[in-house]
Amino acid sequence: MKAVFIRRFGGNEVLEIGERPRPRLRPREVLVRIRAAAVNPRDWMVRSGTYPFRFTLPRFPIVLGGDFAGEIAAIGPGVRRFGIGEDVYGMQRAFGGFGAFAQFIAVRENVLARIPADLAVEQAAAVPLAALTAWQGLHADARLVQGERVLVNGAAGGVGSFAVQFAAAAGAKVSGVCSARNLGFVRDLGADEVIDYARRSFTEGGRQWDVIYDAIGRASWASCRSLLRPGGRYITTVPKRTDVAASLLTALPAALLPGRRYCRLVLVRSDGRELEAISKLIEAGRVRVHVEEVFPLESVARALDRSRTFHTRGKLVVRVP
Ligand SMILES: NC(=O)c1ccc[n+]([C@@H]2O[C@H](COP(=O)([O-])OP(=O)(O)OC[C@H]3O[C@@H](n4cnc5c(N)ncnc54)[C@H](OP(=O)(O)O)[C@@H]3O)[C@@H](O)[C@H]2O)c1
């Protein structure tokens, strides 16, 4: 099968587009014929060897890419929820070996969900990793409650654009932080208020929120703690060392003492059931998927360069032939 892989870490010169063996199916696994895969900052971090969770990587050669959409080509023994020919999307599990920039991937059935009706395969591919990161951060980590005030930092990006929409769908009052170019985009996603970070920092002015979801990791627990109301939560996708320490220090008291502020780090997990809940919001028209550009697989280097700018609006996707 055709795949994008690396045999060593480095710049775009280490990317190879060529033939790799088709993955073999194990019990309870599904073989998906991939039509499109999302581009995430993780992909160029893996390529360059700067991915913070390097211990989860398989041995070289590593096929890049984490989340995908396509159709089921084969099922292994014990698969119950899916059949051949169904359109599915999902994210490879941690320690699963990545492998989405390829024509086929073998995944456990519990990471998959059916593609929402009327969603193009390129849009579906854009959902799993970014949306699950937003979903888990707001629900499992922040335990968001209707009517709360949520600030999303990095509101125009992959994770942030889903976080704004999930928070709005949960009945929160949402403030979105982005550049001037994206103010209208973030407002259209459902933000009640938009803040241009070049004009003023959300940390100034004495405002407070119940949840600060830092989708881009440009703030910190130290800078956000005083901006949280009693019981407030700072959730970050890019933890600094001090955030890790704060998450440990604030974990116990948060459980024991209501009203205590806490810090949590999101570590996204692949989960087909959560993806089904997200599918329902997409099908109901309450969440939309914005894909800024679809690249052919051969142009993956250009897609990774674009992702590295950290100024993507919504998501970038590669189409797999
Ligand atoms: N912990 C986890 O499990 C996990 C999971 C997924 C992602 N992540 C990490 O989360 C981060 C975001 O991922 P992503 O996929 O959302 O990236 P992305 O799509 O590349 O995000 C880019 C967005 O960040 C915004 N941005 C850039 N500089 C900013 C600033 N100073 N203040 C506010 N917004 C700013 C940009 O908006 P403007 O163009 O308007 O500036 C752009 O829309 C990455 O570092 C990624 O590695 C972690």
Ligand as a Chemical Component Dictionary entry (heavy atoms), coordinates in Angstrom:
data_LIG
# 
_chem_comp.id                   LIG 
_chem_comp.type                 NON-POLYMER 
_chem_comp.pdbx_formal_charge   0 
_chem_comp.three_letter_code    LIG 
# 
loop_
_chem_comp_atom.comp_id 
_chem_comp_atom.atom_id 
_chem_comp_atom.alt_atom_id 
_chem_comp_atom.type_symbol 
_chem_comp_atom.charge 
_chem_comp_atom.model_Cartn_x 
_chem_comp_atom.model_Cartn_y 
_chem_comp_atom.model_Cartn_z 
_chem_comp_atom.pdbx_ordinal 
LIG N1  N1  N 0  -2.511 17.107 24.928 1  
LIG C1  C1  C 0  -3.150 16.565 23.899 2  
LIG O1  O1  O 0  -3.702 15.459 23.995 3  
LIG C2  C2  C 0  -3.232 17.351 22.617 4  
LIG C3  C3  C 0  -4.143 16.961 21.627 5  
LIG C4  C4  C 0  -4.240 17.730 20.463 6  
LIG C5  C5  C 0  -3.419 18.854 20.301 7  
LIG N2  N2  N 1  -2.522 19.163 21.270 8  
LIG C6  C6  C 0  -1.660 20.356 21.134 9  
LIG O2  O2  O 0  -2.527 21.480 21.180 10 
LIG C7  C7  C 0  -1.987 22.538 20.400 11 
LIG C8  C8  C 0  -3.065 23.033 19.451 12 
LIG O3  O3  O 0  -3.399 22.018 18.532 13 
LIG P1  P1  P 0  -4.301 22.349 17.274 14 
LIG O4  O4  O 0  -4.425 21.110 16.491 15 
LIG O5  O5  O -1 -5.525 23.083 17.701 16 
LIG O6  O6  O 0  -3.314 23.366 16.513 17 
LIG P2  P2  P 0  -3.647 24.349 15.318 18 
LIG O7  O7  O 0  -4.885 23.903 14.614 19 
LIG O8  O8  O 0  -2.410 24.484 14.530 20 
LIG O9  O9  O 0  -3.951 25.732 16.083 21 
LIG C9  C9  C 0  -3.644 26.888 15.458 22 
LIG C10 C10 C 0  -4.448 28.029 16.066 23 
LIG O10 O10 O 0  -3.741 28.606 17.149 24 
LIG C11 C11 C 0  -4.034 29.987 17.156 25 
LIG N3  N3  N 0  -2.965 30.773 17.785 26 
LIG C12 C12 C 0  -1.679 30.887 17.382 27 
LIG N4  N4  N 0  -1.011 31.690 18.221 28 
LIG C13 C13 C 0  -1.897 32.086 19.179 29 
LIG C14 C14 C 0  -1.817 32.921 20.326 30 
LIG N5  N5  N 0  -0.664 33.520 20.694 31 
LIG N6  N6  N 0  -2.914 33.098 21.086 32 
LIG C15 C15 C 0  -4.081 32.503 20.755 33 
LIG N7  N7  N 0  -4.226 31.714 19.665 34 
LIG C16 C16 C 0  -3.145 31.509 18.897 35 
LIG C17 C17 C 0  -4.172 30.344 15.705 36 
LIG O11 O11 O 0  -5.116 31.394 15.590 37 
LIG P3  P3  P 0  -4.700 32.757 14.833 38 
LIG O12 O12 O 0  -4.277 32.319 13.439 39 
LIG O13 O13 O 0  -5.942 33.550 14.897 40 
LIG O14 O14 O 0  -3.521 33.295 15.599 41 
LIG C18 C18 C 0  -4.669 29.074 15.021 42 
LIG O15 O15 O 0  -6.022 29.134 14.679 43 
LIG C19 C19 C 0  -0.754 21.954 19.692 44 
LIG O16 O16 O 0  0.410  22.338 20.381 45 
LIG C20 C20 C 0  -0.964 20.457 19.802 46 
LIG O17 O17 O 0  0.248  19.747 19.777 47 
LIG C21 C21 C 0  -2.414 18.438 22.419 48 
# 
loop_
_chem_comp_bond.comp_id 
_chem_comp_bond.atom_id_1 
_chem_comp_bond.atom_id_2 
_chem_comp_bond.value_order 
_chem_comp_bond.pdbx_ordinal 
LIG N1  C1  SING 1  
LIG C1  O1  DOUB 2  
LIG C1  C2  SING 3  
LIG C2  C3  SING 4  
LIG C2  C21 DOUB 5  
LIG C3  C4  DOUB 6  
LIG C4  C5  SING 7  
LIG C5  N2  DOUB 8  
LIG N2  C6  SING 9  
LIG N2  C21 SING 10 
LIG C6  O2  SING 11 
LIG C6  C20 SING 12 
LIG O2  C7  SING 13 
LIG C7  C8  SING 14 
LIG C7  C19 SING 15 
LIG C8  O3  SING 16 
LIG O3  P1  SING 17 
LIG P1  O4  DOUB 18 
LIG P1  O5  SING 19 
LIG P1  O6  SING 20 
LIG O6  P2  SING 21 
LIG P2  O7  DOUB 22 
LIG P2  O8  SING 23 
LIG P2  O9  SING 24 
LIG O9  C9  SING 25 
LIG C9  C10 SING 26 
LIG C10 O10 SING 27 
LIG C10 C18 SING 28 
LIG O10 C11 SING 29 
LIG C11 N3  SING 30 
LIG C11 C17 SING 31 
LIG N3  C12 SING 32 
LIG N3  C16 SING 33 
LIG C12 N4  DOUB 34 
LIG N4  C13 SING 35 
LIG C13 C14 SING 36 
LIG C13 C16 DOUB 37 
LIG C14 N5  SING 38 
LIG C14 N6  DOUB 39 
LIG N6  C15 SING 40 
LIG C15 N7  DOUB 41 
LIG N7  C16 SING 42 
LIG C17 O11 SING 43 
LIG C17 C18 SING 44 
LIG O11 P3  SING 45 
LIG P3  O12 DOUB 46 
LIG P3  O13 SING 47 
LIG P3  O14 SING 48 
LIG C18 O15 SING 49 
LIG C19 O16 SING 50 
LIG C19 C20 SING 51 
LIG C20 O17 SING 52 
# 
